[in-house]
Amino acid sequence: MSIRRCTCLILVILVCVPVLGAPADKVEMPEPLELDLDLPMTLEQVLLVTEKFGYEVVEQDRAAGLIRTRDDESIGGAYADSELKKIAVVITDYQTTFHKGKYHMEFQLSFLAPQRTTVAASAVIRGLKRSADGTEEWVPLKSNGVLEMRFLNELSYLVTGKRPYEKKLQYWKKSSQEIILRK
């Protein structure tokens, strides 16, 4: 009887732990940013922010309103797995780990009206997945919206002075408040 209970317990653990440990696939991507600027001025502002973040522009199609940056290959080493989890939805198991990561940004500028444009940002992220048997392959990862939100916030702050994509902090990450004692 105890072997049967032990077997059932192991089976439950093996089935439930991967499900409970997996991050939620629901990711809130930022909506395109609407600006009260014409298209050439918006392009100038986007290029200023890419320069500020250290992104190097490798492709710029003014007619299509598309800007693409060079791959940033700075994610690597012992903490590559945790660094990738900060910018992408990464699901790993005990047999696979990520040892490198790289990403590039793509920006789409769209014309709405003579003095109204939108800017959409997307991060294309890939991770070098190494399996327990030693095989390696670059796999695409889904962005969690952090890089896009960071860029669009900075662009909005440069143009309007406001950051529209601020995430609400959880209770334990909020700053402390002063306690007022009443007499």
Contacts in CASP RR format, 6 or more apart in sequence:
PFRMAT RR
TARGET T0000
AUTHOR 0000-0000-0000
METHOD contacts of the structure
MODEL  1
MSIRRCTCLILVILVCVPVLGAPADKVEMPEPLELDLDLPMTLEQVLLVT
EKFGYEVVEQDRAAGLIRTRDDESIGGAYADSELKKIAVVITDYQTTFHK
GKYHMEFQLSFLAPQRTTVAASAVIRGLKRSADGTEEWVPLKSNGVLEMR
FLNELSYLVTGKRPYEKKLQYWKKSSQEIILRK
18 93 0 8 1.000
22 91 0 8 1.000
23 85 0 8 1.000
23 89 0 8 1.000
23 90 0 8 1.000
23 91 0 8 1.000
25 89 0 8 1.000
25 142 0 8 1.000
27 89 0 8 1.000
27 142 0 8 1.000
27 143 0 8 1.000
27 144 0 8 1.000
27 145 0 8 1.000
28 145 0 8 1.000
29 143 0 8 1.000
29 145 0 8 1.000
29 148 0 8 1.000
30 121 0 8 1.000
30 145 0 8 1.000
30 148 0 8 1.000
30 149 0 8 1.000
30 152 0 8 1.000
30 165 0 8 1.000
32 108 0 8 1.000
32 110 0 8 1.000
32 118 0 8 1.000
32 119 0 8 1.000
32 120 0 8 1.000
33 118 0 8 1.000
33 119 0 8 1.000
33 120 0 8 1.000
33 152 0 8 1.000
33 155 0 8 1.000
33 156 0 8 1.000
33 164 0 8 1.000
34 112 0 8 1.000
34 116 0 8 1.000
34 117 0 8 1.000
34 118 0 8 1.000
35 42 0 8 1.000
35 45 0 8 1.000
35 116 0 8 1.000
35 117 0 8 1.000
35 118 0 8 1.000
35 119 0 8 1.000
35 155 0 8 1.000
35 156 0 8 1.000
35 159 0 8 1.000
35 160 0 8 1.000
36 115 0 8 1.000
36 116 0 8 1.000
37 45 0 8 1.000
37 115 0 8 1.000
37 116 0 8 1.000
37 117 0 8 1.000
37 159 0 8 1.000
38 114 0 8 1.000
38 115 0 8 1.000
38 117 0 8 1.000
39 65 0 8 1.000
39 109 0 8 1.000
39 111 0 8 1.000
39 117 0 8 1.000
42 109 0 8 1.000
42 117 0 8 1.000
42 119 0 8 1.000
43 62 0 8 1.000
43 65 0 8 1.000
43 67 0 8 1.000
43 109 0 8 1.000
45 155 0 8 1.000
45 158 0 8 1.000
45 159 0 8 1.000
46 67 0 8 1.000
46 107 0 8 1.000
46 109 0 8 1.000
46 119 0 8 1.000
46 155 0 8 1.000
47 57 0 8 1.000
47 67 0 8 1.000
48 158 0 8 1.000
49 151 0 8 1.000
49 154 0 8 1.000
49 155 0 8 1.000
49 158 0 8 1.000
50 57 0 8 1.000
50 67 0 8 1.000
50 69 0 8 1.000
50 105 0 8 1.000
50 107 0 8 1.000
52 154 0 8 1.000
53 151 0 8 1.000
53 154 0 8 1.000
55 69 0 8 1.000
55 70 0 8 1.000
55 72 0 8 1.000
55 105 0 8 1.000
56 69 0 8 1.000
56 70 0 8 1.000
57 67 0 8 1.000
57 68 0 8 1.000
57 69 0 8 1.000
57 70 0 8 1.000
58 68 0 8 1.000
58 69 0 8 1.000
58 70 0 8 1.000
59 66 0 8 1.000
59 67 0 8 1.000
59 68 0 8 1.000
60 66 0 8 1.000
60 67 0 8 1.000
60 68 0 8 1.000
61 67 0 8 1.000
65 108 0 8 1.000
65 109 0 8 1.000
65 110 0 8 1.000
66 106 0 8 1.000
66 107 0 8 1.000
66 108 0 8 1.000
66 109 0 8 1.000
67 106 0 8 1.000
67 107 0 8 1.000
67 109 0 8 1.000
68 104 0 8 1.000
68 105 0 8 1.000
68 106 0 8 1.000
68 107 0 8 1.000
69 104 0 8 1.000
69 105 0 8 1.000
69 106 0 8 1.000
70 104 0 8 1.000
71 102 0 8 1.000
71 103 0 8 1.000
71 104 0 8 1.000
72 102 0 8 1.000
72 103 0 8 1.000
72 104 0 8 1.000
73 100 0 8 1.000
73 101 0 8 1.000
73 102 0 8 1.000
75 83 0 8 1.000
75 84 0 8 1.000
75 100 0 8 1.000
75 101 0 8 1.000
75 102 0 8 1.000
75 103 0 8 1.000
75 127 0 8 1.000
76 83 0 8 1.000
76 99 0 8 1.000
76 100 0 8 1.000
76 101 0 8 1.000
77 99 0 8 1.000
77 100 0 8 1.000
80 98 0 8 1.000
80 99 0 8 1.000
80 100 0 8 1.000
80 101 0 8 1.000
80 128 0 8 1.000
81 90 0 8 1.000
81 92 0 8 1.000
81 97 0 8 1.000
81 98 0 8 1.000
81 99 0 8 1.000
83 101 0 8 1.000
84 90 0 8 1.000
84 98 0 8 1.000
84 101 0 8 1.000
84 125 0 8 1.000
84 127 0 8 1.000
84 141 0 8 1.000
86 146 0 8 1.000
87 103 0 8 1.000
87 123 0 8 1.000
87 125 0 8 1.000
87 143 0 8 1.000
87 144 0 8 1.000
87 145 0 8 1.000
87 146 0 8 1.000
87 147 0 8 1.000
88 125 0 8 1.000
88 141 0 8 1.000
88 142 0 8 1.000
88 143 0 8 1.000
88 144 0 8 1.000
89 141 0 8 1.000
89 142 0 8 1.000
89 143 0 8 1.000
89 144 0 8 1.000
90 98 0 8 1.000
90 141 0 8 1.000
92 98 0 8 1.000
95 131 0 8 1.000
95 132 0 8 1.000
96 129 0 8 1.000
96 130 0 8 1.000
96 131 0 8 1.000
96 132 0 8 1.000
97 129 0 8 1.000
97 130 0 8 1.000
98 127 0 8 1.000
98 128 0 8 1.000
98 129 0 8 1.000
98 130 0 8 1.000
99 128 0 8 1.000
99 130 0 8 1.000
99 136 0 8 1.000
100 127 0 8 1.000
100 128 0 8 1.000
101 125 0 8 1.000
101 126 0 8 1.000
101 127 0 8 1.000
101 128 0 8 1.000
102 125 0 8 1.000
102 126 0 8 1.000
102 127 0 8 1.000
103 123 0 8 1.000
103 124 0 8 1.000
103 125 0 8 1.000
103 126 0 8 1.000
103 147 0 8 1.000
104 123 0 8 1.000
104 124 0 8 1.000
105 121 0 8 1.000
105 122 0 8 1.000
105 123 0 8 1.000
105 124 0 8 1.000
105 147 0 8 1.000
105 148 0 8 1.000
105 151 0 8 1.000
106 121 0 8 1.000
106 122 0 8 1.000
106 123 0 8 1.000
106 124 0 8 1.000
107 119 0 8 1.000
107 120 0 8 1.000
107 121 0 8 1.000
107 122 0 8 1.000
107 151 0 8 1.000
108 119 0 8 1.000
108 120 0 8 1.000
108 121 0 8 1.000
108 122 0 8 1.000
109 117 0 8 1.000
109 118 0 8 1.000
109 119 0 8 1.000
110 117 0 8 1.000
110 118 0 8 1.000
110 119 0 8 1.000
110 120 0 8 1.000
111 117 0 8 1.000
112 118 0 8 1.000
119 152 0 8 1.000
119 155 0 8 1.000
121 147 0 8 1.000
121 148 0 8 1.000
121 151 0 8 1.000
121 152 0 8 1.000
122 143 0 8 1.000
122 148 0 8 1.000
123 143 0 8 1.000
123 145 0 8 1.000
123 147 0 8 1.000
123 148 0 8 1.000
124 140 0 8 1.000
124 143 0 8 1.000
125 140 0 8 1.000
125 141 0 8 1.000
125 142 0 8 1.000
125 143 0 8 1.000
126 138 0 8 1.000
126 139 0 8 1.000
126 140 0 8 1.000
126 141 0 8 1.000
127 138 0 8 1.000
127 139 0 8 1.000
127 141 0 8 1.000
128 136 0 8 1.000
128 137 0 8 1.000
128 138 0 8 1.000
129 136 0 8 1.000
129 137 0 8 1.000
129 138 0 8 1.000
129 139 0 8 1.000
130 136 0 8 1.000
149 165 0 8 1.000
149 167 0 8 1.000
152 164 0 8 1.000
152 165 0 8 1.000
153 163 0 8 1.000
153 164 0 8 1.000
153 165 0 8 1.000
153 166 0 8 1.000
156 162 0 8 1.000
156 163 0 8 1.000
156 164 0 8 1.000
156 165 0 8 1.000
157 163 0 8 1.000
END
